[in-house]
Amino acid sequence: LTKVLEILIQGVLLGGLYTLFALGQSLMFGVMRLTNTAQGDFIVLAAFAAIAGLMLLGTGSGAIVGVALALLPVAFGFGYVLQRTALNGTLGRDPLPSLVVTFGMAIVIQNLLLQLFSADPRSIDIGAFATRAIALGGGLSVGALPVLILVIAVAATAALQWLFSATALGRAFRAVSDDSEVAGLMGLNARHVYALATGIAFVLIALAGVLQGMRTTVSPADGPLLLLFAFEAVIIGGMGSFWGTLAGAMILGIAQQIGFRFDPGWGIWFGHLVFLAVLLMRPQGLFPKTRG
Amino acid sequence: MMHTTMAPSSFSVQRASPAGRAALVVAVLLVVLAASVPWWGESAWMREFVEIACYFIFAMMWNLLAGYGGMVSIGQQAFFGLGGYVMLMLGNLGGVNPFIAIPLAALAAGLVALPVSWIAFRLQGGYFAIGTWVIAEVFRLSFANISAVGGGSGTTLTALRGIERATRESVTYWMALACVVAAMALVYVFLRSKQGLALLAIRDNEVAAQSQGIAVQRTKRAVYMVAAFGAGLAGALYFVGNLRISPDAAFSVNWTAFAIFMVVIGGIGRIEGPIVGALIFWLLNKFFSDYGTWYLLGLGLLAIVTTIFFKQGLWGYAQTRWGWALFPTQRVLRIHAA
């Protein structure tokens, strides 16, 4: 029983990280039906941006927190400008342009990072905090960092849900999502609203990248795998609900932990299979809010 | 059919173009010339042709799927790799001649596409694209766990060992040439058929097509299977030429990335597109591939710029500007004054 409990706890903690991978994807798809195939590569890019920042500033705990916090507004601006300049022009009924453009960006980012940082995996050194553990009793213990990541993930989900349901900006997001033309008639500038959504998505991407870099390692070729995890979490959870995305990420995390337990090579494979099973039996996801 | 009471003016449906007829003649001559290469050409040329032929066939099938079927997939490497592995297993384990195994492997890929479509078709648009990628990853990880074909590190095609090198290279080359011609003919004939017309209607408006009595799901599934067949053909051919297979090489997303590049540069949704795209890709590859990461970075940038500023690609530009059509698939209605 302790084993089962341990798998569940590890799975949920892993799910916390996957939630952060997935929230940006969920937000961008929800607001403008844009599938960002470079999601994972932007996460890796953010991690490398933090690593580069720390190379300049040294590695005190103050520097780490400073770089991480400085990265968030930069990411927002980056996302806003990216949407305004490149991505808005690709939106439309045909999914091809946005897919090709983001896929092209993925290739550009991967090769740029490979050129600048080589293929070696790197991580953000956070000293003793990386190995600190919290004892839960009964012989179980959890890492302090994964718990922190889970708390951030739950907080981010709650904040995003609140933003969507209780603020004027959230109302604008929902309006352009339902019908951007009518929203335009009501005085909303859809291009600006889309860019704000992408900006927020990129804040989440930056957060995910920094935490991924702290928890494990990042290398330039990691992006596609992170994208697939993010995507699976969104689909398992069901579209249009951020809590659904969180639940989907947890399920994926637990599924992978179960797979890892049988054979280290099977964890990701088993996660994929669980995703395909959900897709086959409940294509709308487990906790859908909207359709389509 | 709807009948109107207006005076009937005579009309005809034009399906061929002068450029198209000329292109056919030139194509036949080129194929005859190409078929004689083993007698006077160098073996390096033949190897290069086999490789680019695989890229081209794969891109052609991706164009059929995305440009005509409206199904943008990032997972066609699933069928490319499957074609390669089925060919290898038939050859190494089943004792089938690998050259005969090529079409059989393509057929297997086409058949496997049916159950795959039951899962993949649950998703639409951008999510279909990433969903097919997940499926390709499942294929890759599954083959990495089959020890009979070497697991994660792959294996070698031993079935061709008894055959002399020159013979092997010539036959591989002819196979590649035949596959290119067959793949082009397959796509061309399919698009000119009634199903092809239905497919174009679905791409332009799925709901309207359905309301006209087109079996949307069945047509899309048929296209998905044909595209998988073609991708499997390219994969089987590639690994007969390459002799060595591994899951990472066979199921690499780069196959689809290069196909997207070729189709987008050449012009999506037109048969000439992948031809132009493959030629450009071949030239770029020849001159710049030594630059490694910068080369790939440039390809990515070129795809982005083309998609944003030249949505029609190179051939699309030529077609709208000068009305070129080497492989006319459209029906042009000519109304003659009564």
Interface residues (C-beta under 8 A of the other chain):
Chain A: F29 R33 L34 T35 T37 A86 G89 T90 D94 P95 L96 P97 S98 L99 V100 V101 F103 G104 M105 A106 I107 V108 Q110 N111 L112 L114 Q115 P224 L227 L228 F231 E232 I235 G265 W266 I268 W269 H272 L273 F275 L276 L279 L280 P283
Chain B: A66 G70 V72 I74 W118 I119 R122 L123 G125 G126 Y127 A129 I130 G131 W133 V134 I135 E137 V138 L141 S142 A144 N145 G152 V253 A257 I260 V264 I268 T293 W294 L296 L297 L299 G300 L301 A303 I304 T307 I308 K311
